[in-house]
Amino acid sequence: MEIDRASLQQSLVVLRQGLHQLRAIALNAPLDLPALQQASRNVQHSFQQELELAETLETEALPAPLTAIHTEMNRLMRLLKVDVMGVQTARQVETTQQRLGQLGDRITRLLEFCDGAISLF
């Protein structure tokens, strides 16, 4: 099966939807930790699928800035995972709120990169 640019764009749209869902769960009170963990796993999985799709396309078929965007998104995804673990382990309300704020900021940056990548197509 040949992967085309439209498939890559669609995978970015799915990733963006997952990030919106993750943000909604993180901002919803009371915090549902199992839902947060599952949404985080879903986003991580969607991003891995995005990377795999990008690797199947020939390099010249990819928009030039996409590799740089993927690199930065990969860094942010690793930090997102750490943020979710930080929310899980927080013992005080203030710490939880601080970590949720960091998580929200990270999701916002990822959404910006997603939108930027989608606009390349």
URSUL-V31842 format. One record per residue. RES is the residue in one small letter. NEAR is the number of other ideal C-beta (glycine too) atoms within 10 Angstrom. Layout:
# URSUL-V31842
res:RES near:NEAR
res:RES near:NEAR
This chain:
# URSUL-V31842
res:m near:5
res:e near:6
res:i near:16
res:d near:13
res:r near:14
res:a near:9
res:s near:14
res:l near:22
res:q near:15
res:q near:15
res:s near:20
res:l near:27
res:v near:12
res:v near:15
res:l near:27
res:r near:19
res:q near:14
res:g near:21
res:l near:23
res:h near:15
res:q near:15
res:l near:26
res:r near:19
res:a near:12
res:i near:19
res:a near:23
res:l near:12
res:n near:11
res:a near:6
res:p near:5
res:l near:16
res:d near:13
res:l near:12
res:p near:8
res:a near:15
res:l near:19
res:q near:15
res:q near:14
res:a near:21
res:s near:24
res:r near:14
res:n near:17
res:v near:26
res:q near:17
res:h near:12
res:s near:20
res:f near:24
res:q near:13
res:q near:13
res:e near:21
res:l near:14
res:e near:11
res:l near:18
res:a near:19
res:e near:11
res:t near:13
res:l near:16
res:e near:7
res:t near:9
res:e near:6
res:a near:12
res:l near:16
res:p near:13
res:a near:9
res:p near:12
res:l near:19
res:t near:11
res:a near:12
res:i near:17
res:h near:19
res:t near:10
res:e near:14
res:m near:24
res:n near:13
res:r near:11
res:l near:18
res:m near:20
res:r near:11
res:l near:15
res:l near:23
res:k near:15
res:v near:13
res:d near:22
res:v near:24
res:m near:13
res:g near:16
res:v near:22
res:q near:14
res:t near:10
res:a near:16
res:r near:7
res:q near:8
res:v near:8
res:e near:9
res:t near:13
res:t near:16
res:q near:13
res:q near:14
res:r near:20
res:l near:20
res:g near:12
res:q near:16
res:l near:24
res:g near:15
res:d near:11
res:r near:22
res:i near:22
res:t near:12
res:r near:16
res:l near:24
res:l near:16
res:e near:14
res:f near:20
res:c near:22
res:d near:11
res:g near:16
res:a near:24
res:i near:15
res:s near:11
res:l near:15
res:f near:12
